[in-house]
Amino acid sequence: MTPARCITYRFVVALLSLAPAMQDTRAAETAAPALAERVSQFIVKVNMPATAQSTQTSPTDPDAHAALARRVIERVLAEGTERSPARRRRAADTIADIRAMSGGAHVATLVAPISDAAAAAIAKRLQAQPEVEYAEPDYRLHRQLAPTDPLYAQQWAYRDAMGAARFETAWQTATGSADVVIAVADTGYRPHPDLAAHLLPGYDFVSDPFFANDGDGRDPDASDPGDWVTAEESRRCDGTDLWVSNSSWHGTHVAGTIGAVANNEIGGAGGLWHTRILPVRVLGKCGGPASDIIDAMRWAVGLPVPGVPDNPHPAKIVNVSLGTSQPCSHAMQEAIDDVIARGASVVAAAGNSGAEVGEPASCRGAIAVAAIDAKGEKAAFSNAGARIDLGAPGVGILSTANAGLTAPAEDNYKRNNGTSMAAPHVSAAIGLMLAVDPRLTPESIREKLVSAVRRYPDGSTCAKTETGSLCGAGMLDAAAAVEAARAPSRAGNGGLASGG
């Protein structure tokens, strides 16, 4: 362990010594509901005081930043030496590992998972320290794929139904551009013959080898080995059988909706006939922690991540068909702010619990997408509410997949339901917009996209009422969005992006 990492480790241990003793934590776990979320990691970010900044180096210089961090942490540790050695040892025994992540934060991993209530108590104590900018549980996010229940299994083609996204009309103007890179932060990819021609190498950000299911942690191989979960593995994840499932091939399905190859005499077509898809693997068995997803989002747009080579193909769109019921965290909001500042749009699935929108779709700046069916009705599973920007097709969506129940088998096609299926329709529409005008900023894209929607049909569960709409401004209209992209932005200069 390097000196800087050791000091950071000691710092978090010292802060966690302010939390209740582990026997108190176990008591809190016992009182928690059987299916309450369990937490095994925390995200902690330390403030760098202005007085500690060097005048000799750039504030963004990694060595200078590390030196500043060491000075602040050493001071905090010195102030904490009056605490009893026994209590410090007890806190130290609860920490398995600590690592740097993007954005200047660190991830602290506990030896054993604790209840949501106990984690919240620890985070509150961490947050109270003057040197801490924020501290929060590192909740796991999960793919937003609804069950294939007969209630949801409605067969429809999006080009000729009331709830269709009108891509067929949009293609008369634009079919995409190989200059537009779209990152799919998901389970990875399979080299499906109807998809492979549009795939970039990508990266695997799943840091825990158990969840990664490919024998190691982060690596340059973003392919999907399968995310099946046995009953024993599910209990290892959170003590329940909640996550038992076959492999989903979720990332491959999402990527196919965005950019399955068109006019190749096999399968179907994606929303973009010309594009490059950057697979960024963040989900494995039982989903994936927010810390991995946050690092992946920053990397996808060309921002640095500790220990990971820079991305040579920065994305202009980041599709996150994943989520949690938790509200937007500080760490996730910072990451989305950074992605948007880089000139990239974030498109997020609203979630499938039939409730309010959670992270990351609930975060400021993300384009939150609800799922609608062929009639323009809100899908029964789709989250809804004031945070939704628009609705898009998310019921019975046919796309690229794999036949393997566990490990990969032959490539095939599958119909899926979910807001996960709705979000990539929006990402593809934005890809068409950028093909027409690559200078569009995330802000102008959002404005044009939302203003170009079609109204929900009268009587629809999504129709606007006096109190607003459950499903955002309206239904995705790719054709109108493309036309809007051709019109000058209100900001002028075609919405020219600052900083690329």
C-alpha positions as CSV (number, residue, x, y, z in Angstrom):
1,M,0.0,0.0,0.0
2,T,1.4,3.4,-1.0
3,P,2.0,6.1,1.7
4,A,-0.8,8.2,0.4
5,R,-3.2,5.3,0.2
6,C,-2.2,4.2,3.7
7,I,-2.8,7.7,5.1
8,T,-6.2,7.9,3.4
9,Y,-7.0,4.5,4.8
10,R,-6.1,5.6,8.3
11,F,-8.2,8.7,7.8
12,V,-11.4,6.9,7.0
13,V,-10.7,4.4,9.8
14,A,-10.3,7.4,12.2
15,L,-13.6,8.9,10.9
16,L,-15.4,5.5,11.2
17,S,-14.2,5.4,14.8
18,L,-16.9,8.1,15.4
19,A,-19.6,5.6,14.4
20,P,-21.3,3.2,16.8
21,A,-19.4,0.1,17.9
22,M,-19.9,-2.9,15.7
23,Q,-22.1,-4.6,18.3
24,D,-24.5,-1.6,18.0
25,T,-24.4,-2.0,14.2
26,R,-25.4,-5.6,14.5
27,A,-28.3,-4.6,16.7
28,A,-29.4,-2.1,14.1
29,E,-29.2,-4.9,11.5
30,T,-31.3,-7.2,13.5
31,A,-34.0,-4.6,13.8
32,A,-34.0,-3.9,10.0
33,P,-36.6,-5.4,7.7
34,A,-35.6,-8.7,6.1
35,L,-35.4,-7.2,2.6
36,A,-33.8,-3.9,3.6
37,E,-30.8,-3.0,1.4
38,R,-27.4,-3.9,2.9
39,V,-24.3,-1.7,2.4
40,S,-20.7,-2.8,2.2
41,Q,-19.0,0.4,0.9
42,F,-19.0,4.2,1.5
43,I,-18.0,7.0,-0.7
44,V,-16.1,9.7,1.1
45,K,-14.7,13.0,-0.3
46,V,-12.4,15.3,1.7
47,N,-12.3,19.1,1.2
48,M,-9.0,20.6,0.1
49,P,-8.7,23.9,2.0
50,A,-7.7,26.9,-0.2
51,T,-4.9,27.7,2.2
52,A,-3.3,24.3,1.5
53,Q,-3.1,24.8,-2.3
54,S,0.4,25.1,-3.8
55,T,1.2,28.2,-5.8
56,Q,3.9,26.4,-7.6
57,T,1.7,23.7,-9.3
58,S,-1.6,23.4,-11.1
59,P,-4.6,22.6,-8.9
60,T,-5.4,19.7,-11.2
61,D,-1.9,18.2,-11.0
62,P,-2.3,14.7,-9.5
63,D,0.9,14.9,-7.4
64,A,-0.1,18.3,-6.0
65,H,-3.6,17.1,-5.3
66,A,-2.2,14.1,-3.5
67,A,0.2,16.3,-1.4
68,L,-2.7,18.5,-0.4
69,A,-4.8,15.5,0.5
70,R,-2.0,14.1,2.7
71,R,-1.5,17.3,4.6
72,V,-5.2,17.6,5.4
73,I,-5.5,13.9,6.3
74,E,-2.5,14.0,8.5
75,R,-3.9,17.0,10.4
76,V,-7.2,15.2,11.0
77,L,-5.4,12.1,12.2
78,A,-3.4,14.2,14.6
79,E,-6.5,15.7,16.0
80,G,-8.0,12.3,16.4
81,T,-5.2,10.7,18.5
82,E,-7.0,11.4,21.8
83,R,-9.6,8.7,21.0
84,S,-9.0,5.4,22.8
85,P,-6.7,2.9,21.1
86,A,-9.3,0.2,21.6
87,R,-11.9,2.1,19.8
88,R,-9.6,2.9,16.9
89,R,-8.6,-0.8,16.6
90,R,-12.3,-1.8,16.6
91,A,-13.0,0.7,13.8
92,A,-9.9,-0.4,11.9
93,D,-11.1,-4.0,12.0
94,T,-14.3,-3.1,10.1
95,I,-12.4,-1.8,7.0
96,A,-11.3,-4.3,4.3
97,D,-10.0,-1.8,1.7
98,I,-9.9,1.8,0.5
99,R,-9.3,3.1,-3.0
100,A,-9.2,6.4,-4.8
101,M,-12.0,7.0,-7.3
102,S,-12.6,9.8,-9.9
103,G,-13.6,13.3,-8.7
104,G,-11.2,13.2,-5.7
105,A,-13.3,10.9,-3.6
106,H,-12.4,7.5,-2.0
107,V,-14.3,4.2,-1.6
108,A,-14.1,2.5,1.8
109,T,-15.1,-1.1,1.8
110,L,-16.3,-2.8,5.0
111,V,-15.3,-6.3,6.1
112,A,-19.0,-7.3,6.2
113,P,-22.1,-5.6,4.9
114,I,-24.3,-3.7,7.3
115,S,-28.0,-2.6,7.3
116,D,-29.1,0.5,5.4
117,A,-30.0,2.1,8.8
118,A,-26.6,1.4,10.3
119,A,-24.9,2.8,7.1
120,A,-27.0,5.9,7.2
121,A,-25.9,6.5,10.9
122,I,-22.2,6.1,9.9
123,A,-22.6,8.4,6.9
124,K,-24.2,11.0,9.1
125,R,-21.2,11.0,11.5
126,L,-18.7,11.1,8.7
127,Q,-20.6,14.0,7.1
128,A,-20.4,16.0,10.4
129,Q,-16.6,16.2,10.2
130,P,-15.4,19.6,8.9
131,E,-12.9,18.1,6.5
132,V,-15.5,15.9,4.8
133,E,-17.3,17.4,1.7
134,Y,-19.7,14.5,1.6
135,A,-19.9,10.9,2.8
136,E,-22.6,8.4,1.8
137,P,-23.3,4.7,1.5
138,D,-22.2,3.3,-1.9
139,Y,-25.6,1.8,-2.9
140,R,-25.8,-0.8,-5.6
141,L,-27.7,0.1,-8.8
142,H,-29.5,-2.5,-10.9
143,R,-30.5,-3.0,-14.5
144,Q,-33.9,-1.5,-15.2
145,L,-35.4,-4.5,-17.0
146,A,-39.0,-5.3,-16.1
147,P,-40.1,-8.9,-15.8
148,T,-41.5,-10.6,-18.9
149,D,-44.9,-10.9,-17.4
150,P,-47.9,-11.3,-19.7
151,L,-49.2,-8.0,-18.4
152,Y,-46.2,-6.2,-20.0
153,A,-45.7,-8.4,-23.1
154,Q,-47.4,-6.3,-25.7
155,Q,-46.2,-6.7,-29.2
156,W,-45.8,-3.6,-31.3
157,A,-43.6,-1.9,-33.9
158,Y,-42.4,1.5,-32.9
159,R,-42.7,3.0,-36.4
160,D,-46.4,2.6,-36.9
161,A,-48.2,2.9,-33.5
162,M,-49.6,5.7,-31.5
163,G,-46.7,5.5,-29.1
164,A,-44.1,5.2,-31.8
165,A,-40.9,7.3,-31.8
166,R,-41.1,8.1,-35.5
167,F,-37.6,7.0,-36.4
168,E,-38.7,5.9,-39.8
169,T,-39.5,9.5,-40.7
170,A,-36.3,10.8,-39.0
171,W,-34.2,8.5,-41.2
172,Q,-35.4,10.4,-44.2
173,T,-33.2,13.3,-42.9
174,A,-30.4,11.6,-40.9
175,T,-29.3,8.0,-40.2
176,G,-26.5,8.8,-37.7
177,S,-22.8,9.5,-37.8
178,A,-19.7,7.5,-37.1
179,D,-18.4,10.6,-35.4
180,V,-21.0,10.3,-32.6
181,V,-19.8,7.9,-29.9
182,I,-22.5,6.7,-27.5
183,A,-21.4,5.0,-24.2
184,V,-23.6,2.2,-22.9
185,A,-22.9,1.9,-19.2
186,D,-24.3,-1.6,-18.5
187,T,-23.5,-5.3,-18.3
188,G,-21.0,-5.2,-21.2
189,Y,-21.6,-6.6,-24.6
190,R,-21.7,-9.7,-26.7
191,P,-20.1,-9.5,-30.2
192,H,-23.4,-10.1,-31.8
193,P,-23.2,-10.2,-35.7
194,D,-25.9,-7.5,-35.9
195,L,-24.0,-5.2,-33.5
196,A,-20.2,-5.9,-33.7
197,A,-19.5,-3.5,-36.6
198,H,-20.5,-0.6,-34.4
199,L,-18.6,-1.5,-31.2
200,L,-15.5,0.1,-29.8
201,P,-13.3,-1.8,-27.3
202,G,-14.7,-0.1,-24.2
203,Y,-13.6,-1.0,-20.6
204,D,-14.7,-3.2,-17.7
205,F,-15.2,-1.1,-14.5
206,V,-16.6,-3.8,-12.2
207,S,-14.1,-3.7,-9.4
208,D,-15.1,-6.7,-7.4
209,P,-14.1,-10.1,-9.0
210,F,-17.0,-11.9,-7.4
211,F,-19.6,-9.5,-9.0
212,A,-17.6,-9.2,-12.2
213,N,-17.8,-13.0,-12.8
214,D,-14.8,-12.9,-15.2
215,G,-12.0,-13.8,-12.8
216,D,-10.7,-10.3,-12.1
217,G,-11.6,-6.7,-11.4
218,R,-11.3,-3.8,-13.7
219,D,-9.7,-4.5,-17.1
220,P,-9.9,-3.5,-20.8
221,D,-12.3,-6.4,-21.7
222,A,-15.9,-5.0,-21.6
223,S,-17.5,-8.2,-22.9
224,D,-20.4,-9.7,-20.9
225,P,-19.6,-13.1,-19.4
226,G,-23.1,-13.4,-18.0
227,D,-24.7,-12.0,-14.9
228,W,-26.7,-15.0,-13.7
229,V,-27.1,-15.3,-9.9
230,T,-27.7,-18.5,-8.0
231,A,-29.5,-18.6,-4.6
232,E,-26.2,-18.9,-2.8
233,E,-24.7,-16.0,-4.7
234,S,-27.8,-13.9,-4.0
235,R,-27.5,-14.5,-0.3
236,R,-23.9,-13.5,-0.5
237,C,-24.9,-10.3,-2.2
238,D,-27.4,-9.1,0.4
239,G,-28.6,-12.1,2.5
240,T,-31.7,-12.7,0.5
241,D,-32.8,-14.7,-2.6
242,L,-34.0,-11.5,-4.3
243,W,-31.5,-11.5,-7.1
244,V,-31.7,-15.1,-8.3
245,S,-31.9,-14.9,-12.2
246,N,-30.6,-16.1,-15.5
247,S,-28.1,-14.0,-17.4
248,S,-29.8,-10.9,-18.8
249,W,-27.5,-9.8,-21.7
250,H,-28.9,-6.4,-20.8
251,G,-26.1,-4.3,-22.2
252,T,-26.3,-6.1,-25.6
253,H,-30.0,-5.5,-25.8
254,V,-29.7,-1.8,-24.9
255,A,-26.8,-1.4,-27.4
256,G,-28.8,-3.0,-30.2
257,T,-31.7,-0.6,-29.7
258,I,-29.2,2.2,-30.2
259,G,-27.2,0.8,-33.1
260,A,-27.9,-2.6,-34.4
261,V,-26.6,-2.6,-38.0
262,A,-29.2,-1.8,-40.6
263,N,-29.6,-3.1,-44.1
264,N,-27.4,-6.1,-43.5
265,E,-30.1,-8.7,-44.2
266,I,-30.1,-10.1,-40.7
267,G,-32.2,-9.2,-37.6
268,G,-33.5,-5.7,-37.2
269,A,-32.2,-2.2,-37.1
270,G,-31.2,0.2,-34.4
271,G,-32.2,3.8,-34.1
272,L,-28.8,4.8,-35.6
273,W,-27.6,3.2,-38.8
274,H,-24.2,4.9,-38.4
275,T,-22.6,5.3,-34.9
276,R,-19.9,4.0,-32.6
277,I,-21.0,2.3,-29.4
278,L,-18.6,2.4,-26.4
279,P,-19.5,-0.5,-24.1
280,V,-18.6,0.4,-20.5
281,R,-19.2,-2.6,-18.2
282,V,-20.5,-1.5,-14.7
283,L,-23.0,-4.2,-13.8
284,G,-22.4,-7.8,-12.9
285,K,-24.0,-10.2,-10.5
286,C,-26.5,-8.4,-8.3
287,G,-26.0,-5.1,-10.2
288,G,-23.1,-2.7,-9.5
289,P,-22.0,-0.1,-6.9
290,A,-22.5,3.6,-7.6
291,S,-18.7,4.1,-7.3
292,D,-18.0,1.9,-10.3
293,I,-20.8,3.6,-12.3
294,I,-19.6,7.1,-11.4
295,D,-16.0,6.2,-12.4
296,A,-17.3,4.7,-15.7
297,M,-19.4,7.7,-16.6
298,R,-16.4,10.1,-16.2
299,W,-14.1,7.8,-18.1
300,A,-16.7,7.4,-20.9
301,V,-16.5,11.2,-21.7
302,G,-12.7,11.4,-21.5
303,L,-12.2,12.4,-17.8
304,P,-9.4,10.7,-15.8
305,V,-10.0,7.8,-13.4
306,P,-7.2,6.5,-11.1
307,G,-5.6,3.4,-12.3
308,V,-7.4,3.3,-15.6
309,P,-5.9,4.3,-19.0
310,D,-7.6,7.4,-20.6
311,N,-10.4,6.7,-23.0
312,P,-9.3,7.4,-26.6
313,H,-12.9,7.6,-27.8
314,P,-14.8,10.1,-25.6
315,A,-18.6,9.8,-25.8
316,K,-21.1,12.5,-26.6
317,I,-24.0,10.5,-25.0
318,V,-23.9,8.3,-21.9
319,N,-26.8,5.9,-21.7
320,V,-27.5,4.6,-18.2
321,S,-30.3,2.0,-18.3
322,L,-29.9,1.3,-14.6
323,G,-30.9,2.8,-11.3
324,T,-31.9,2.5,-7.6
325,S,-34.7,3.7,-5.5
326,Q,-32.3,6.0,-3.6
327,P,-32.4,9.8,-4.2
328,C,-29.5,11.4,-6.2
329,S,-26.4,11.3,-4.1
330,H,-23.7,14.0,-4.0
331,A,-21.2,11.7,-5.7
332,M,-23.5,10.8,-8.6
333,Q,-24.6,14.5,-9.0
334,E,-21.0,15.6,-9.2
335,A,-20.3,13.0,-11.9
336,I,-23.3,14.0,-14.0
337,D,-22.3,17.6,-13.6
338,D,-18.8,16.7,-14.8
339,V,-20.1,14.7,-17.8
340,I,-22.4,17.6,-18.9
341,A,-19.6,20.1,-18.4
342,R,-17.6,17.9,-20.8
343,G,-20.2,18.4,-23.4
344,A,-22.0,15.0,-23.2
345,S,-25.6,14.2,-22.5
346,V,-26.7,11.7,-19.8
347,V,-29.8,9.6,-20.7
348,A,-31.2,7.6,-17.7
349,A,-34.0,5.0,-17.3
350,A,-36.6,6.2,-14.9
351,G,-36.9,2.9,-13.2
352,N,-39.4,0.0,-13.0
353,S,-41.0,0.1,-9.6
354,G,-44.1,2.1,-10.5
355,A,-43.0,4.8,-8.0
356,E,-41.0,8.0,-7.9
357,V,-37.7,8.3,-9.9
358,G,-34.5,7.3,-8.2
359,E,-30.8,7.8,-8.9
360,P,-29.4,8.5,-11.5
361,A,-32.5,9.6,-13.4
362,S,-33.4,11.8,-10.5
363,C,-30.1,13.8,-10.7
364,R,-30.1,17.3,-12.0
365,G,-29.2,17.4,-15.7
366,A,-29.9,13.8,-16.5
367,I,-32.6,13.2,-19.2
368,A,-35.1,11.0,-17.3
369,V,-37.1,8.6,-19.6
370,A,-40.3,6.8,-18.7
371,A,-41.6,3.8,-20.6
372,I,-44.8,3.9,-22.7
373,D,-46.6,1.3,-24.8
374,A,-47.9,1.3,-28.3
375,K,-51.0,3.2,-27.3
376,G,-49.1,6.0,-25.6
377,E,-50.0,4.7,-22.2
378,K,-47.6,4.6,-19.3
379,A,-46.2,1.1,-18.9
380,A,-47.6,-0.3,-15.6
381,F,-44.0,-0.9,-14.3
382,S,-42.6,2.5,-15.2
383,N,-41.7,5.1,-12.6
384,A,-43.4,8.4,-13.1
385,G,-43.7,11.9,-11.6
386,A,-42.6,15.4,-11.9
387,R,-38.9,14.4,-12.6
388,I,-39.7,12.6,-15.9
389,D,-38.6,14.5,-19.0
390,L,-40.4,12.4,-21.6
391,G,-41.7,8.9,-22.4
392,A,-40.3,6.5,-25.0
393,P,-41.2,3.0,-26.2
394,G,-40.4,0.5,-23.5
395,V,-42.8,-2.5,-23.9
396,G,-42.0,-5.5,-26.1
397,I,-38.8,-4.1,-27.6
398,L,-37.0,-6.5,-29.9
399,S,-33.2,-6.2,-29.9
400,T,-29.9,-8.1,-29.9
401,A,-29.4,-10.7,-27.2
402,N,-27.9,-14.1,-26.4
403,A,-29.5,-17.5,-25.8
404,G,-27.3,-18.4,-22.9
405,L,-29.0,-18.9,-19.5
406,T,-25.7,-18.5,-17.7
407,A,-22.5,-18.3,-19.9
408,P,-22.7,-17.0,-23.4
409,A,-24.3,-19.3,-26.1
410,E,-25.5,-18.5,-29.6
411,D,-26.5,-14.9,-30.4
412,N,-30.2,-14.3,-30.9
413,Y,-32.9,-11.6,-30.5
414,K,-35.3,-11.0,-27.5
415,R,-38.2,-8.8,-26.7
416,N,-37.8,-7.0,-23.4
417,N,-39.8,-4.6,-21.3
418,G,-38.5,-1.8,-19.1
419,T,-37.5,1.8,-18.9
420,S,-34.1,0.3,-19.8
421,M,-35.5,-0.2,-23.2
422,A,-37.0,3.3,-23.4
423,A,-33.8,5.2,-22.6
424,P,-31.8,3.9,-25.6
425,H,-34.5,5.1,-27.9
426,V,-33.8,8.6,-26.6
427,S,-30.0,8.1,-26.8
428,A,-30.5,7.1,-30.5
429,A,-32.6,10.2,-31.2
430,I,-30.0,12.4,-29.7
431,G,-27.4,10.6,-31.9
432,L,-29.5,11.6,-34.9
433,M,-29.7,15.2,-33.6
434,L,-25.9,15.4,-33.3
435,A,-25.5,13.9,-36.8
436,V,-27.4,17.0,-38.0
437,D,-25.6,19.5,-35.8
438,P,-22.5,18.2,-33.9
439,R,-22.2,21.6,-32.2
440,L,-25.3,21.1,-30.0
441,T,-24.6,21.3,-26.3
442,P,-26.3,19.0,-23.7
443,E,-28.5,22.0,-22.6
444,S,-29.7,22.7,-26.2
445,I,-30.2,19.0,-26.9
446,R,-32.4,18.7,-23.8
447,E,-34.4,21.8,-24.7
448,K,-34.9,20.8,-28.4
449,L,-35.7,17.1,-27.5
450,V,-38.3,18.0,-24.9
451,S,-39.9,20.8,-27.1
452,A,-40.2,18.3,-30.0
453,V,-42.2,15.7,-28.2
454,R,-45.7,14.7,-29.4
455,R,-48.5,15.1,-26.9
456,Y,-49.9,12.0,-25.2
457,P,-53.3,10.9,-26.6
458,D,-56.4,12.1,-24.9
459,G,-57.4,9.7,-22.1
460,S,-53.9,8.3,-21.8
461,T,-52.6,7.7,-18.3
462,C,-49.8,10.1,-19.3
463,A,-52.1,12.9,-20.6
464,K,-51.4,16.3,-19.0
465,T,-53.8,17.3,-16.3
466,E,-54.1,20.5,-14.2
467,T,-51.4,19.1,-11.9
468,G,-49.1,18.2,-14.7
469,S,-48.1,14.9,-16.4
470,L,-46.9,11.6,-14.9
471,C,-44.7,11.0,-18.0
472,G,-43.0,14.2,-18.8
473,A,-43.6,16.7,-21.6
474,G,-44.8,14.1,-24.1
475,M,-43.8,11.1,-26.3
476,L,-40.4,10.9,-28.0
477,D,-40.5,12.1,-31.6
478,A,-37.2,11.4,-33.3
479,A,-38.3,13.1,-36.5
480,A,-39.3,16.3,-34.8
481,A,-36.2,16.3,-32.7
482,V,-34.0,16.0,-35.8
483,E,-35.9,19.0,-37.4
484,A,-35.4,20.9,-34.1
485,A,-31.7,20.2,-34.3
486,R,-31.5,21.8,-37.7
487,A,-33.0,25.0,-36.3
488,P,-30.8,27.6,-34.6
489,S,-30.6,27.3,-30.8
490,R,-32.0,30.1,-28.6
491,A,-28.4,30.6,-27.3
492,G,-27.3,31.2,-30.9
493,N,-24.2,29.7,-32.8
494,G,-26.2,26.5,-33.2
495,G,-25.6,25.7,-29.5
496,L,-21.8,25.6,-29.9
497,A,-20.3,23.6,-27.1
498,S,-17.7,25.2,-24.8
499,G,-14.8,22.9,-24.0
500,G,-15.7,20.3,-26.8
